[in-house]
């Protein structure tokens, strides 16, 4: 019960206090917190979200590099269009067609086909 209360207090304190201050407190009960099922759930959820965001960012970066090599630097509009694409399936299709597309518009259309 004591450990659960400490863990809950620590997690909720993060809503009010700066992360640097929380990091100092975290060092004192790292073992208690890491045994918490709530902490493990929050951590695992963060890992899943981080991996998904990293995959999208990597695909977007690949598309930008391939697009720049084929068609030159993107306009602000093209860069904004790419930043708005967050579906890994669509982005993967665009990467596959990046070397054969006639132009940027063709590349985007192939991603949605």
N, C-alpha and C positions, 0 to 999 in steps of 0.2 A: 504494500500500500504506500509506504514512504517513498519508494523509488518511482512508483507511478505518479505520485503527486509532484515529485521533483521534476520528472520528465515533462509533465503537462505544464507546469509553471515555466519551465525553460522554453518550451515551444511557444507558449502564449506570450512570453516576454519579448519574443522576436517581433511581435506586432507593435511594440512601443519603443524599444531601445535600438540603438544603432548596431549594425552587425559587428563592428569592432569591439564594442562592449560585450556583446554576446559571446564573441570568440574567447575573450578572457574568462568568462564564466564557464564556457564549454570545457576548457582544459581541466577544470576542477572535477567535473563529473562525466567525463567522456565514457568511462566504463559503464556507468549506470545508464546513460542515455543510449548507448549503442545496444544495450540489451532490451530496450523498449520496443514493443511491437509497433507502436505509433511511429517512432523514429524510423524503424526499418521500412514501414509502409511509405512514409514521406520520402525517404531516400530513394527507394525503388521507383516510385512514381517520377521523381526528378530525373533519375537515370533514363527511364523510358522516354520522357519528354526531351531530354538532352540529346539522346541518340537520334530521335526523329528530326529534331531541328538541325542537328549536325549533318544528317543525310541530305536534307533539303539544301542546306547551305553549300555542301560539297557539290551537289548536282548543279546548282545555280552557278557556282564558280567555274565548273567545267564548261558549261554552256557559254558563259561569258568569254572564257579563254578561246574556245573553238570559234565562237561567233566573231571575236575580234580578229583572229587569224584569217578567217575566210572573208569577212565583209568589212573589216575595219572597226574602230571603236564605236560602241553603241551611242545613239542619241540619248538624251535624257528620257525621252518617251520610251525608247526600247529598253533602257535600263529599268525604268519603272514597271514596264510590262513584265520583264523577267522577275523582278522582285515580288510582283504580285502572284506569281506562279508558285504554289506551295505543295502541289500534289506530286509526291514522288513518282507515281506512275506516268504522269504527263511529262515531268522533267526527264525521266529515263528515256521516253520515246524521243524527246527532242535531242538528247545526247546521241542516240543511235543514228538519227538522221542529219546530224550537224555537218557531216562531211559530204553529203549528197544533195542537200537542199539548194535550190536556185538562189534564194535570198532569205532575208530574215522573216518575212511574211510566210514564205513557204515552209520554213523551219517551224514556225509557231503552229501553222495549220497541221503539219504532220504530227505534231505532239498531241493534237486533239483528235486524230483519226484512229 
